[in-house]
Amino acid sequence: MDTHAEPEQSRHDASTSGPPIRRLFRDVIADRLPGRRPPQAAMLFGTATDLCWDDRSFLGDFYNEILHQDTCQPATADGLALLAALAVDDRVPARQRFQAVHLLFRAATVAERHLAETWTATPQRADPDSEARARGAVQAHTPELLIRWPAECPAVRLALAGLAVLFPTDRTLPALTAHLQTFTHQHPQGTDIGDYVRFVLVLAAQDDDRILAVTEQLTDAYWTGTAREVPTRARSLHLLGQMLAKIEAELTRPPAGQ
């Protein structure tokens, strides 16, 4: 009689249990990161301690494990590899690919966004070393994300556009105008998506005076403001982050009646 079979089977059942999105993420990460994985992967491969998880609550816990309460910690940079792997796998639904790219954007802009919010005070729970490592990790993953543009759905392209202006290159910036042309035709100025893509194009032009003017114009009209003394880059990324977050809220809102 094998006295170890039942506990081993129980551990296997626990690690593969939970909501469907957890099992899907586990399969994707197992395929794409077969070696040593960051500590946050324990939420996918470890014992599921809360079998009442549904997809929504699991995703909230999983994303928070990587970027804890919108702050960077020493392990954050390593955990971003999980998001990058999920964002480039077509098995992952478009909604979660968007969320993964958006979270990468948030991780890479923690320092600027919090600076804009708390000026002139030092942001609470600031960790400059971890923030720099997270930003570097996102920058390293950005090329493999942007190369998927032709195959991606429109929603994910919106999030990718944020990364493109966050880490501009001689190749990506000139391409943005053509890439976003369809959006500007379909979404007029004054709509959430229309204003977002037009602001991305302003950032892509890299004209600081224009960026400052449009940042103030949009902020005064729609968004949470920041002090005028805040550096322009921090103010613009703070605004871009708000705009992208609103688009995510619209895209992920449950259909009426659910």
Secondary structure, DSSP 8 states (H G I E B T S, - for coil): --TTHHHHHHHHHHHT-S-HHHHHHHHHHHHH--SS--GGGHHHHS--S-TT--HHHHHHHHHHHHSBTTB--TTHHHHHHHHHHHHT-TTS-HHHHHHHHHHHHHHHTHHHHHHHHHTTS--TT--HHHHHHHHHHHHHHHHHHHTTGGGS-HHHHHHHHHHHHHS--TTHHHHHHHHTHHHHHHS-TTSHHHHHHHHHHHHHHT-HHHHHHHHHHHHHHHS----TTS-HHHHHHHHHHHHHHHHHHHHT---TT-
